[in-house]
Amino acid sequence: MLNLKKVNVQFVYENISDKSDFETGALFPDGRVLVDIDGISLYDCVPTDYPDLYVVNLDVNDVDHLSGKGSEGFIDLITK
């Protein structure tokens, strides 16, 4: 079974980040985070100086690793 950690996720887009707007996500051991914003997405993220806070910088890497893979891609992800 996957050992995921519940974290807060802050997004950066066009060099803007709302410091009070966080999403809840599930951190994978490989450094990616699963979030639900208009559907399930999986992004690369970086830790911050605050425990349980991670940043997804869409200006640097906007790849959703689940994009176009549908529910089967999600099932594959959580059953590995």
Backbone hydrogen bonds, N-H to C=O, Kabsch-Sander energy under -0.5 kcal/mol:
donor,donor_aa,acceptor,acceptor_aa,energy
4,L,2,L,-0.8
5,K,27,L,-1.7
7,V,25,G,-2.6
8,N,52,D,-3.3
9,V,23,E,-3.2
10,Q,54,Y,-2.6
12,V,56,V,-2.4
13,Y,16,I,-2.4
16,I,13,Y,-1.3
19,K,17,S,-0.9
21,D,18,D,-1.8
22,F,20,S,-0.7
23,E,9,V,-2.6
25,G,7,V,-2.9
26,A,34,L,-2.1
27,L,5,K,-3.4
27,L,25,G,-0.5
28,F,32,R,-3.4
31,G,28,F,-2.0
33,V,43,Y,-3.0
34,L,26,A,-2.6
35,V,33,V,-0.5
35,V,41,S,-2.5
36,D,24,T,-0.5
37,I,35,V,-0.6
37,I,39,G,-1.8
41,S,35,V,-2.9
43,Y,33,V,-2.4
45,C,31,G,-1.7
46,V,55,V,-2.1
48,T,50,Y,-0.5
48,T,53,L,-1.4
53,L,50,Y,-1.6
54,Y,8,N,-2.5
55,V,46,V,-2.8
56,V,10,Q,-2.6
57,N,55,V,-0.6
58,L,12,V,-2.3
58,L,56,V,-1.0
60,V,57,N,-0.9
61,N,57,N,-2.4
64,D,62,D,-0.5
65,H,42,L,-3.0
65,H,63,V,-0.8
67,S,64,D,-1.6
69,K,66,L,-2.3
70,G,66,L,-0.5
73,G,69,K,-1.7
74,F,70,G,-1.4
75,I,71,S,-2.5
76,D,72,E,-2.6
77,L,73,G,-2.0
78,I,74,F,-2.1
79,T,75,I,-1.1
80,K,77,L,-0.7
